[in-house]
């Protein structure tokens, strides 16, 4: 039985990114900048933004922290995103989810230019990703797919069951699995007979947002478990203790999907910087 060690893989990715950032600095004299936009002071969001800033520092990039008050309007946030889009020093833009409820979050996500949408939240980027065209991908789905690849876990021809259909997680990971020729079922809160559906799965992706939701007796012998869940107290969306005896591989929580999600955000920021710096050298 394999423990899919996300922490170790994230460290490998960061090491590779450090070298790429260094090379980019030598070639262009410029340091990639990731703008992190935080609206309000939701404590979990503050922590996530801080973790992303720390990751930027680890790979040698700069994080530009944009902090806006809770009562920011959609219009004001759109203006801010527009100014970051047109700022040549900014390579990537991360708008921390969720924004306060009065803001039209998807309109703001869609305002992020595709070349800077390093967190893969723009609807057009989603369409390109689903069609198998080049696009930045939502970071957690990309983390899940990268871990499967890193651990040589075959996807083609496998039955995959994704529990959850959010725009940032369930839907895009289902599309990515489908593009790699898995047979994909997407379950959600209206799904009937969920345990029976999960019992068919060679690969289970849990993206429910409910602690220890997936039960041990739902798991087919030898299944691969990708737990994207992150609930209070470092608890995933699977009852891992009960599921582990049945599986062939699993992502622990913490230390599984989470650290790789941040590493994928860094990776896509470096890719954005490479494309932007090499195609648009600064004017002398
Ligand atoms: P979300 O937007 O709340 O979506 C949850 C999904 O689960 C919805 O599609 C919902 O169905 C479905 N669901 C809820 N109750 C269900 C039930 N009883 N049976 C089957 N499906 C059910 O959550 P999210 O943003 O996708 O996040 C999911 C989890 O991933 C959370 O634990 C979150 O903390 C974690 N997460 C982790 C990272 C990371 O970096 N590791 C990043 C993002 C999220 P309906 O659509 O029908 O409502």
py3Dmol code that shows the C-alpha trace and the ligand (Angstrom):
import py3Dmol

protein = """\
ATOM      1  CA  UNK A   1       0.000   0.000   0.000  1.00  0.00           C
ATOM      2  CA  UNK A   2       1.396   3.350  -1.086  1.00  0.00           C
ATOM      3  CA  UNK A   3       1.194   6.609   0.813  1.00  0.00           C
ATOM      4  CA  UNK A   4       1.074   9.353  -1.790  1.00  0.00           C
ATOM      5  CA  UNK A   5       3.414  11.849  -0.177  1.00  0.00           C
ATOM      6  CA  UNK A   6       2.318  15.280  -1.349  1.00  0.00           C
ATOM      7  CA  UNK A   7       4.699  17.107   0.932  1.00  0.00           C
ATOM      8  CA  UNK A   8       7.724  15.387  -0.580  1.00  0.00           C
ATOM      9  CA  UNK A   9       6.458  15.857  -4.132  1.00  0.00           C
ATOM     10  CA  UNK A  10       5.741  19.561  -3.506  1.00  0.00           C
ATOM     11  CA  UNK A  11       9.336  19.959  -2.272  1.00  0.00           C
ATOM     12  CA  UNK A  12      10.618  18.327  -5.510  1.00  0.00           C
ATOM     13  CA  UNK A  13       8.492  20.661  -7.617  1.00  0.00           C
ATOM     14  CA  UNK A  14       9.637  23.724  -5.681  1.00  0.00           C
ATOM     15  CA  UNK A  15      13.276  22.750  -6.124  1.00  0.00           C
ATOM     16  CA  UNK A  16      12.803  22.565  -9.899  1.00  0.00           C
ATOM     17  CA  UNK A  17      10.945  25.889  -9.888  1.00  0.00           C
ATOM     18  CA  UNK A  18      13.711  27.622  -7.933  1.00  0.00           C
ATOM     19  CA  UNK A  19      16.149  26.742 -10.705  1.00  0.00           C
ATOM     20  CA  UNK A  20      13.741  27.969 -13.409  1.00  0.00           C
ATOM     21  CA  UNK A  21      13.150  31.274 -11.610  1.00  0.00           C
ATOM     22  CA  UNK A  22      16.902  31.737 -11.182  1.00  0.00           C
ATOM     23  CA  UNK A  23      17.461  31.106 -14.897  1.00  0.00           C
ATOM     24  CA  UNK A  24      14.709  33.549 -15.811  1.00  0.00           C
ATOM     25  CA  UNK A  25      16.273  36.219 -13.604  1.00  0.00           C
ATOM     26  CA  UNK A  26      19.671  35.675 -15.229  1.00  0.00           C
ATOM     27  CA  UNK A  27      18.175  35.817 -18.738  1.00  0.00           C
ATOM     28  CA  UNK A  28      15.828  38.761 -18.326  1.00  0.00           C
ATOM     29  CA  UNK A  29      16.890  40.549 -15.152  1.00  0.00           C
ATOM     30  CA  UNK A  30      13.308  40.263 -13.922  1.00  0.00           C
ATOM     31  CA  UNK A  31      11.707  38.507 -10.964  1.00  0.00           C
ATOM     32  CA  UNK A  32       8.258  36.911 -11.426  1.00  0.00           C
ATOM     33  CA  UNK A  33       5.501  38.522  -9.365  1.00  0.00           C
ATOM     34  CA  UNK A  34       2.334  36.769  -8.194  1.00  0.00           C
ATOM     35  CA  UNK A  35      -0.392  39.197  -7.122  1.00  0.00           C
ATOM     36  CA  UNK A  36      -2.550  37.731  -4.345  1.00  0.00           C
ATOM     37  CA  UNK A  37      -5.844  39.528  -3.908  1.00  0.00           C
ATOM     38  CA  UNK A  38      -7.595  39.131  -0.578  1.00  0.00           C
ATOM     39  CA  UNK A  39     -10.975  40.760   0.043  1.00  0.00           C
ATOM     40  CA  UNK A  40     -11.957  41.011   3.704  1.00  0.00           C
ATOM     41  CA  UNK A  41     -10.290  39.186   6.564  1.00  0.00           C
ATOM     42  CA  UNK A  42     -11.696  35.661   6.609  1.00  0.00           C
ATOM     43  CA  UNK A  43      -9.113  33.906   8.843  1.00  0.00           C
ATOM     44  CA  UNK A  44      -8.821  30.790   6.625  1.00  0.00           C
ATOM     45  CA  UNK A  45      -8.320  32.969   3.538  1.00  0.00           C
ATOM     46  CA  UNK A  46      -5.712  35.093   5.364  1.00  0.00           C
ATOM     47  CA  UNK A  47      -3.828  31.871   6.184  1.00  0.00           C
ATOM     48  CA  UNK A  48      -4.052  30.537   2.602  1.00  0.00           C
ATOM     49  CA  UNK A  49      -2.778  33.823   1.163  1.00  0.00           C
ATOM     50  CA  UNK A  50       0.091  33.858   3.650  1.00  0.00           C
ATOM     51  CA  UNK A  51       1.012  30.265   2.719  1.00  0.00           C
ATOM     52  CA  UNK A  52       1.050  31.236  -0.967  1.00  0.00           C
ATOM     53  CA  UNK A  53       3.243  34.268  -0.203  1.00  0.00           C
ATOM     54  CA  UNK A  54       5.661  32.025   1.701  1.00  0.00           C
ATOM     55  CA  UNK A  55       5.772  29.592  -1.220  1.00  0.00           C
ATOM     56  CA  UNK A  56       6.619  32.463  -3.593  1.00  0.00           C
ATOM     57  CA  UNK A  57       9.558  33.387  -1.363  1.00  0.00           C
ATOM     58  CA  UNK A  58      10.757  29.757  -1.281  1.00  0.00           C
ATOM     59  CA  UNK A  59      10.997  29.592  -5.088  1.00  0.00           C
ATOM     60  CA  UNK A  60      12.503  33.083  -5.425  1.00  0.00           C
ATOM     61  CA  UNK A  61       9.410  34.936  -6.661  1.00  0.00           C
ATOM     62  CA  UNK A  62       7.849  38.102  -5.287  1.00  0.00           C
ATOM     63  CA  UNK A  63       4.306  38.135  -3.962  1.00  0.00           C
ATOM     64  CA  UNK A  64       2.403  41.371  -4.287  1.00  0.00           C
ATOM     65  CA  UNK A  65      -0.212  41.380  -1.552  1.00  0.00           C
ATOM     66  CA  UNK A  66      -3.353  43.262  -2.472  1.00  0.00           C
ATOM     67  CA  UNK A  67      -5.672  43.559   0.526  1.00  0.00           C
ATOM     68  CA  UNK A  68      -9.109  45.067   0.019  1.00  0.00           C
ATOM     69  CA  UNK A  69     -11.779  45.834   2.633  1.00  0.00           C
ATOM     70  CA  UNK A  70     -14.802  43.589   3.211  1.00  0.00           C
ATOM     71  CA  UNK A  71     -17.160  46.185   1.686  1.00  0.00           C
ATOM     72  CA  UNK A  72     -15.331  46.295  -1.663  1.00  0.00           C
ATOM     73  CA  UNK A  73     -17.851  46.279  -4.522  1.00  0.00           C
ATOM     74  CA  UNK A  74     -17.750  44.044  -7.599  1.00  0.00           C
ATOM     75  CA  UNK A  75     -16.971  47.149  -9.648  1.00  0.00           C
ATOM     76  CA  UNK A  76     -14.016  48.121  -7.446  1.00  0.00           C
ATOM     77  CA  UNK A  77     -12.639  44.591  -7.525  1.00  0.00           C
ATOM     78  CA  UNK A  78     -12.979  44.450 -11.321  1.00  0.00           C
ATOM     79  CA  UNK A  79     -11.039  47.737 -11.544  1.00  0.00           C
ATOM     80  CA  UNK A  80      -8.276  46.310  -9.370  1.00  0.00           C
ATOM     81  CA  UNK A  81      -8.052  43.166 -11.494  1.00  0.00           C
ATOM     82  CA  UNK A  82      -7.903  45.282 -14.654  1.00  0.00           C
ATOM     83  CA  UNK A  83      -5.004  47.274 -13.242  1.00  0.00           C
ATOM     84  CA  UNK A  84      -3.148  44.046 -12.372  1.00  0.00           C
ATOM     85  CA  UNK A  85      -3.860  42.686 -15.877  1.00  0.00           C
ATOM     86  CA  UNK A  86      -2.191  45.704 -17.413  1.00  0.00           C
ATOM     87  CA  UNK A  87       0.727  45.865 -14.952  1.00  0.00           C
ATOM     88  CA  UNK A  88       3.683  44.385 -16.871  1.00  0.00           C
ATOM     89  CA  UNK A  89       5.494  43.397 -13.669  1.00  0.00           C
ATOM     90  CA  UNK A  90       2.645  41.090 -12.576  1.00  0.00           C
ATOM     91  CA  UNK A  91       2.829  37.567 -14.072  1.00  0.00           C
ATOM     92  CA  UNK A  92       0.029  35.833 -12.190  1.00  0.00           C
ATOM     93  CA  UNK A  93      -3.127  36.900 -10.371  1.00  0.00           C
ATOM     94  CA  UNK A  94      -4.702  34.901  -7.583  1.00  0.00           C
ATOM     95  CA  UNK A  95      -8.070  36.076  -6.297  1.00  0.00           C
ATOM     96  CA  UNK A  96      -8.537  34.216  -3.022  1.00  0.00           C
ATOM     97  CA  UNK A  97     -11.823  32.250  -2.940  1.00  0.00           C
ATOM     98  CA  UNK A  98     -14.335  32.844  -1.454  1.00  0.00           C
ATOM     99  CA  UNK A  99     -14.862  36.592  -1.781  1.00  0.00           C
ATOM    100  CA  UNK A 100     -17.635  38.212   0.337  1.00  0.00           C
ATOM    101  CA  UNK A 101     -21.091  37.117  -0.816  1.00  0.00           C
ATOM    102  CA  UNK A 102     -22.160  40.502  -2.211  1.00  0.00           C
ATOM    103  CA  UNK A 103     -19.408  40.310  -4.853  1.00  0.00           C
ATOM    104  CA  UNK A 104     -19.977  38.570  -8.201  1.00  0.00           C
ATOM    105  CA  UNK A 105     -17.035  36.191  -7.813  1.00  0.00           C
ATOM    106  CA  UNK A 106     -17.289  34.552 -11.222  1.00  0.00           C
ATOM    107  CA  UNK A 107     -17.380  37.925 -12.994  1.00  0.00           C
ATOM    108  CA  UNK A 108     -14.164  38.820 -11.159  1.00  0.00           C
ATOM    109  CA  UNK A 109     -12.558  35.460 -11.978  1.00  0.00           C
ATOM    110  CA  UNK A 110     -13.493  35.972 -15.626  1.00  0.00           C
ATOM    111  CA  UNK A 111     -11.883  39.413 -15.625  1.00  0.00           C
ATOM    112  CA  UNK A 112      -8.449  37.880 -14.938  1.00  0.00           C
ATOM    113  CA  UNK A 113      -6.633  37.731 -18.271  1.00  0.00           C
ATOM    114  CA  UNK A 114      -6.017  34.170 -19.470  1.00  0.00           C
ATOM    115  CA  UNK A 115      -2.262  34.686 -19.601  1.00  0.00           C
ATOM    116  CA  UNK A 116      -2.219  35.618 -15.871  1.00  0.00           C
ATOM    117  CA  UNK A 117      -4.938  33.221 -14.650  1.00  0.00           C
ATOM    118  CA  UNK A 118      -2.456  30.975 -12.839  1.00  0.00           C
ATOM    119  CA  UNK A 119      -5.161  29.569 -10.514  1.00  0.00           C
ATOM    120  CA  UNK A 120      -7.305  28.467 -13.473  1.00  0.00           C
ATOM    121  CA  UNK A 121     -10.552  30.180 -12.472  1.00  0.00           C
ATOM    122  CA  UNK A 122     -11.528  31.947 -15.706  1.00  0.00           C
ATOM    123  CA  UNK A 123     -14.523  30.349 -17.475  1.00  0.00           C
ATOM    124  CA  UNK A 124     -12.826  30.557 -20.889  1.00  0.00           C
ATOM    125  CA  UNK A 125      -9.751  28.854 -19.466  1.00  0.00           C
ATOM    126  CA  UNK A 126     -12.004  26.155 -18.019  1.00  0.00           C
ATOM    127  CA  UNK A 127     -13.492  25.621 -21.491  1.00  0.00           C
ATOM    128  CA  UNK A 128     -10.050  25.317 -23.057  1.00  0.00           C
ATOM    129  CA  UNK A 129      -8.935  22.906 -20.321  1.00  0.00           C
ATOM    130  CA  UNK A 130     -12.067  20.771 -20.769  1.00  0.00           C
ATOM    131  CA  UNK A 131     -11.427  20.670 -24.536  1.00  0.00           C
ATOM    132  CA  UNK A 132      -7.874  19.474 -23.871  1.00  0.00           C
ATOM    133  CA  UNK A 133      -6.365  22.754 -25.156  1.00  0.00           C
ATOM    134  CA  UNK A 134      -3.463  24.522 -23.440  1.00  0.00           C
ATOM    135  CA  UNK A 135      -4.716  26.541 -20.471  1.00  0.00           C
ATOM    136  CA  UNK A 136      -3.816  27.140 -16.864  1.00  0.00           C
ATOM    137  CA  UNK A 137      -5.716  24.658 -14.753  1.00  0.00           C
ATOM    138  CA  UNK A 138      -7.442  24.912 -11.422  1.00  0.00           C
ATOM    139  CA  UNK A 139      -4.654  24.207  -8.923  1.00  0.00           C
ATOM    140  CA  UNK A 140      -6.182  21.401  -6.829  1.00  0.00           C
ATOM    141  CA  UNK A 141      -7.329  19.310  -9.835  1.00  0.00           C
ATOM    142  CA  UNK A 142      -3.883  19.786 -11.367  1.00  0.00           C
ATOM    143  CA  UNK A 143      -2.331  18.674  -8.061  1.00  0.00           C
ATOM    144  CA  UNK A 144      -4.419  15.489  -8.079  1.00  0.00           C
ATOM    145  CA  UNK A 145      -3.498  14.669 -11.679  1.00  0.00           C
ATOM    146  CA  UNK A 146       0.195  15.425 -11.058  1.00  0.00           C
ATOM    147  CA  UNK A 147       0.285  13.133  -8.027  1.00  0.00           C
ATOM    148  CA  UNK A 148      -1.324  10.296 -10.009  1.00  0.00           C
ATOM    149  CA  UNK A 149       1.340  10.763 -12.694  1.00  0.00           C
ATOM    150  CA  UNK A 150       4.208  11.055 -10.204  1.00  0.00           C
ATOM    151  CA  UNK A 151       3.179   7.763  -8.586  1.00  0.00           C
ATOM    152  CA  UNK A 152       2.687   6.035 -11.972  1.00  0.00           C
ATOM    153  CA  UNK A 153      -0.969   5.359 -11.252  1.00  0.00           C
ATOM    154  CA  UNK A 154      -2.716   4.468 -14.496  1.00  0.00           C
ATOM    155  CA  UNK A 155      -5.812   6.496 -15.286  1.00  0.00           C
ATOM    156  CA  UNK A 156      -6.741   5.245 -18.747  1.00  0.00           C
ATOM    157  CA  UNK A 157      -9.615   2.779 -18.723  1.00  0.00           C
ATOM    158  CA  UNK A 158     -10.129   3.117 -14.962  1.00  0.00           C
ATOM    159  CA  UNK A 159     -13.449   3.852 -13.278  1.00  0.00           C
ATOM    160  CA  UNK A 160     -13.077   7.183 -11.482  1.00  0.00           C
ATOM    161  CA  UNK A 161     -15.708   8.542  -9.119  1.00  0.00           C
ATOM    162  CA  UNK A 162     -15.437  12.226  -8.199  1.00  0.00           C
ATOM    163  CA  UNK A 163     -17.566  13.248  -5.224  1.00  0.00           C
ATOM    164  CA  UNK A 164     -18.311  16.969  -5.563  1.00  0.00           C
ATOM    165  CA  UNK A 165     -18.920  19.187  -8.584  1.00  0.00           C
ATOM    166  CA  UNK A 166     -17.602  22.620  -7.617  1.00  0.00           C
ATOM    167  CA  UNK A 167     -16.196  24.829 -10.360  1.00  0.00           C
ATOM    168  CA  UNK A 168     -12.732  24.862  -8.774  1.00  0.00           C
ATOM    169  CA  UNK A 169     -12.467  21.188  -7.907  1.00  0.00           C
ATOM    170  CA  UNK A 170     -15.023  18.504  -8.793  1.00  0.00           C
ATOM    171  CA  UNK A 171     -15.875  19.622 -12.330  1.00  0.00           C
ATOM    172  CA  UNK A 172     -12.345  20.371 -13.533  1.00  0.00           C
ATOM    173  CA  UNK A 173     -10.831  17.211 -12.014  1.00  0.00           C
ATOM    174  CA  UNK A 174     -13.581  15.174 -13.709  1.00  0.00           C
ATOM    175  CA  UNK A 175     -12.714  16.814 -17.052  1.00  0.00           C
ATOM    176  CA  UNK A 176      -8.991  16.145 -16.588  1.00  0.00           C
ATOM    177  CA  UNK A 177      -9.625  12.482 -15.693  1.00  0.00           C
ATOM    178  CA  UNK A 178     -11.895  12.139 -18.733  1.00  0.00           C
ATOM    179  CA  UNK A 179      -9.238  13.693 -20.980  1.00  0.00           C
ATOM    180  CA  UNK A 180      -6.887  10.971 -19.746  1.00  0.00           C
ATOM    181  CA  UNK A 181      -9.421   8.332 -20.749  1.00  0.00           C
ATOM    182  CA  UNK A 182     -10.847   7.374 -17.373  1.00  0.00           C
ATOM    183  CA  UNK A 183     -14.532   6.477 -17.216  1.00  0.00           C
ATOM    184  CA  UNK A 184     -15.772   9.230 -14.932  1.00  0.00           C
ATOM    185  CA  UNK A 185     -18.805   9.517 -12.677  1.00  0.00           C
ATOM    186  CA  UNK A 186     -19.427  12.812 -10.885  1.00  0.00           C
ATOM    187  CA  UNK A 187     -21.486  12.534  -7.699  1.00  0.00           C
ATOM    188  CA  UNK A 188     -23.079  15.424  -5.793  1.00  0.00           C
ATOM    189  CA  UNK A 189     -25.584  16.147  -3.063  1.00  0.00           C
ATOM    190  CA  UNK A 190     -28.519  14.873  -5.139  1.00  0.00           C
ATOM    191  CA  UNK A 191     -26.811  11.604  -6.088  1.00  0.00           C
ATOM    192  CA  UNK A 192     -28.791   8.510  -5.098  1.00  0.00           C
ATOM    193  CA  UNK A 193     -26.997   5.377  -3.802  1.00  0.00           C
ATOM    194  CA  UNK A 194     -23.626   7.061  -3.443  1.00  0.00           C
ATOM    195  CA  UNK A 195     -21.982   4.146  -1.574  1.00  0.00           C
ATOM    196  CA  UNK A 196     -22.830   1.763  -4.455  1.00  0.00           C
ATOM    197  CA  UNK A 197     -21.408   4.190  -7.001  1.00  0.00           C
ATOM    198  CA  UNK A 198     -18.200   4.671  -5.021  1.00  0.00           C
ATOM    199  CA  UNK A 199     -17.818   0.862  -4.725  1.00  0.00           C
ATOM    200  CA  UNK A 200     -17.280   0.728  -8.527  1.00  0.00           C
ATOM    201  CA  UNK A 201     -14.351   3.146  -8.401  1.00  0.00           C
ATOM    202  CA  UNK A 202     -10.724   2.299  -9.117  1.00  0.00           C
ATOM    203  CA  UNK A 203      -9.952   5.945  -8.305  1.00  0.00           C
ATOM    204  CA  UNK A 204     -11.984   7.916  -5.761  1.00  0.00           C
ATOM    205  CA  UNK A 205     -11.637  11.697  -5.582  1.00  0.00           C
ATOM    206  CA  UNK A 206     -13.285  13.209  -2.512  1.00  0.00           C
ATOM    207  CA  UNK A 207     -14.113  16.925  -2.873  1.00  0.00           C
ATOM    208  CA  UNK A 208     -17.155  17.214  -0.631  1.00  0.00           C
ATOM    209  CA  UNK A 209     -16.196  19.610   2.159  1.00  0.00           C
ATOM    210  CA  UNK A 210     -17.501  17.256   4.858  1.00  0.00           C
ATOM    211  CA  UNK A 211     -15.094  15.716   7.372  1.00  0.00           C
ATOM    212  CA  UNK A 212     -14.646  11.899   7.161  1.00  0.00           C
ATOM    213  CA  UNK A 213     -17.567  11.685   4.712  1.00  0.00           C
ATOM    214  CA  UNK A 214     -16.418   8.715   2.607  1.00  0.00           C
ATOM    215  CA  UNK A 215     -16.798   5.477   4.576  1.00  0.00           C
ATOM    216  CA  UNK A 216     -14.503   2.456   4.646  1.00  0.00           C
ATOM    217  CA  UNK A 217     -17.139   0.007   3.371  1.00  0.00           C
ATOM    218  CA  UNK A 218     -17.669   2.127   0.229  1.00  0.00           C
ATOM    219  CA  UNK A 219     -14.145   1.383  -1.008  1.00  0.00           C
ATOM    220  CA  UNK A 220     -13.396  -1.316  -3.585  1.00  0.00           C
ATOM    221  CA  UNK A 221     -10.386  -3.465  -2.714  1.00  0.00           C
ATOM    222  CA  UNK A 222      -7.274  -1.905  -4.267  1.00  0.00           C
ATOM    223  CA  UNK A 223      -8.803   1.476  -5.082  1.00  0.00           C
ATOM    224  CA  UNK A 224      -6.684   4.649  -5.169  1.00  0.00           C
ATOM    225  CA  UNK A 225      -7.937   7.370  -2.815  1.00  0.00           C
ATOM    226  CA  UNK A 226      -7.353  11.043  -3.566  1.00  0.00           C
ATOM    227  CA  UNK A 227      -8.680  13.059  -0.645  1.00  0.00           C
ATOM    228  CA  UNK A 228      -8.869  16.760  -1.593  1.00  0.00           C
ATOM    229  CA  UNK A 229     -10.805  17.602   1.550  1.00  0.00           C
ATOM    230  CA  UNK A 230      -9.447  19.977   4.108  1.00  0.00           C
ATOM    231  CA  UNK A 231     -11.671  20.530   7.121  1.00  0.00           C
ATOM    232  CA  UNK A 232     -11.123  22.069  10.539  1.00  0.00           C
ATOM    233  CA  UNK A 233      -8.591  20.101  12.584  1.00  0.00           C
ATOM    234  CA  UNK A 234      -6.644  18.869   9.494  1.00  0.00           C
ATOM    235  CA  UNK A 235      -9.338  16.351   8.612  1.00  0.00           C
ATOM    236  CA  UNK A 236     -10.027  15.193   5.072  1.00  0.00           C
ATOM    237  CA  UNK A 237     -13.278  14.259   3.348  1.00  0.00           C
ATOM    238  CA  UNK A 238     -12.589  10.509   3.770  1.00  0.00           C
ATOM    239  CA  UNK A 239     -12.668   8.438   6.916  1.00  0.00           C
ATOM    240  CA  UNK A 240      -9.093   7.503   6.132  1.00  0.00           C
ATOM    241  CA  UNK A 241      -8.599   5.152   9.055  1.00  0.00           C
ATOM    242  CA  UNK A 242     -11.500   3.018   7.823  1.00  0.00           C
ATOM    243  CA  UNK A 243     -10.677   3.377   4.106  1.00  0.00           C
ATOM    244  CA  UNK A 244      -6.921   2.675   4.184  1.00  0.00           C
ATOM    245  CA  UNK A 245      -7.217  -1.119   4.769  1.00  0.00           C
ATOM    246  CA  UNK A 246      -9.090  -1.447   1.445  1.00  0.00           C
ATOM    247  CA  UNK A 247      -7.005   0.777  -0.802  1.00  0.00           C
ATOM    248  CA  UNK A 248      -3.780   0.364  -2.789  1.00  0.00           C
ATOM    249  CA  UNK A 249      -2.728   4.021  -2.419  1.00  0.00           C
ATOM    250  CA  UNK A 250      -3.975   7.127  -0.665  1.00  0.00           C
ATOM    251  CA  UNK A 251      -3.215  10.791  -0.049  1.00  0.00           C
ATOM    252  CA  UNK A 252      -2.890  11.584   3.666  1.00  0.00           C
ATOM    253  CA  UNK A 253      -4.483  14.691   5.184  1.00  0.00           C
ATOM    254  CA  UNK A 254      -2.519  16.804   5.891  1.00  0.00           C
ATOM    255  CA  UNK A 255       0.457  16.281   3.568  1.00  0.00           C
ATOM    256  CA  UNK A 256      -1.322  14.949   0.479  1.00  0.00           C
ATOM    257  CA  UNK A 257      -3.170  17.092  -2.042  1.00  0.00           C
ATOM    258  CA  UNK A 258      -2.837  20.388  -0.086  1.00  0.00           C
ATOM    259  CA  UNK A 259       0.913  21.097  -0.422  1.00  0.00           C
ATOM    260  CA  UNK A 260       0.866  20.096  -4.097  1.00  0.00           C
ATOM    261  CA  UNK A 261      -1.991  22.541  -4.753  1.00  0.00           C
ATOM    262  CA  UNK A 262       0.266  25.410  -3.687  1.00  0.00           C
ATOM    263  CA  UNK A 263       3.174  23.961  -5.671  1.00  0.00           C
ATOM    264  CA  UNK A 264       0.974  23.846  -8.796  1.00  0.00           C
ATOM    265  CA  UNK A 265       0.022  27.497  -8.305  1.00  0.00           C
ATOM    266  CA  UNK A 266       3.744  28.312  -8.169  1.00  0.00           C
ATOM    267  CA  UNK A 267       4.427  26.162 -11.239  1.00  0.00           C
ATOM    268  CA  UNK A 268       1.777  27.893 -13.306  1.00  0.00           C
ATOM    269  CA  UNK A 269       3.058  31.311 -12.162  1.00  0.00           C
ATOM    270  CA  UNK A 270       6.554  30.389 -13.331  1.00  0.00           C
ATOM    271  CA  UNK A 271       5.102  29.205 -16.671  1.00  0.00           C
ATOM    272  CA  UNK A 272       3.210  32.503 -17.005  1.00  0.00           C
ATOM    273  CA  UNK A 273       6.375  34.479 -16.204  1.00  0.00           C
ATOM    274  CA  UNK A 274       8.426  32.503 -18.730  1.00  0.00           C
ATOM    275  CA  UNK A 275       5.842  33.203 -21.432  1.00  0.00           C
ATOM    276  CA  UNK A 276       5.400  36.886 -20.529  1.00  0.00           C
ATOM    277  CA  UNK A 277       9.074  37.768 -19.999  1.00  0.00           C
ATOM    278  CA  UNK A 278      10.268  35.969 -23.108  1.00  0.00           C
ATOM    279  CA  UNK A 279       7.565  37.352 -25.384  1.00  0.00           C
ATOM    280  CA  UNK A 280       7.583  40.914 -24.024  1.00  0.00           C
ATOM    281  CA  UNK A 281      11.049  42.042 -22.969  1.00  0.00           C
ATOM    282  CA  UNK A 282      10.961  45.322 -20.999  1.00  0.00           C
ATOM    283  CA  UNK A 283      11.508  48.516 -23.000  1.00  0.00           C
ATOM    284  CA  UNK A 284      14.972  49.970 -22.529  1.00  0.00           C
TER     285      UNK A 284
END
"""
ligand_1 = """\
48
LIG
P -17.907 23.053 -2.348
O -17.863 24.157 -3.335
O -18.620 23.234 -1.053
O -18.518 21.782 -3.095
C -18.829 20.613 -2.394
C -19.430 19.619 -3.341
O -19.777 18.458 -2.588
C -20.719 20.112 -4.026
O -20.673 19.798 -5.406
C -21.814 19.332 -3.312
O -22.921 18.979 -4.138
C -21.085 18.069 -2.914
N -21.756 17.445 -1.779
C -22.143 18.039 -0.626
N -22.775 17.153 0.172
C -22.783 15.972 -0.510
C -23.290 14.704 -0.221
N -23.940 14.443 0.914
N -23.137 13.724 -1.135
C -22.467 13.964 -2.299
N -21.964 15.163 -2.628
C -22.117 16.157 -1.741
O -16.435 22.579 -1.956
P -15.032 22.683 -2.759
O -14.591 24.095 -2.781
O -15.119 21.901 -4.020
O -14.094 21.911 -1.722
C -14.254 20.540 -1.424
C -13.247 20.119 -0.386
O -11.941 20.337 -0.882
C -13.312 20.895 0.919
O -12.983 20.017 1.989
C -12.236 21.941 0.772
O -11.713 22.382 2.013
C -11.217 21.179 0.001
N -10.295 22.009 -0.796
C -8.994 21.755 -0.663
C -8.080 22.475 -1.397
C -6.638 22.144 -1.243
O -5.797 22.942 -1.582
N -6.331 20.965 -0.745
C -8.494 23.468 -2.279
C -9.861 23.695 -2.425
C -10.757 22.956 -1.666
P -23.935 20.051 -4.783
O -23.198 20.622 -5.964
O -25.107 19.256 -5.174
O -24.201 21.076 -3.712
"""
view = py3Dmol.view(width=600, height=400)
view.addModel(protein, "pdb")
view.setStyle({"model": 0}, {"cartoon": {"style": "trace"}})
view.addModel(ligand_1, "xyz")
view.setStyle({"model": 1}, {"stick": {}})
view.zoomTo()
view.show()
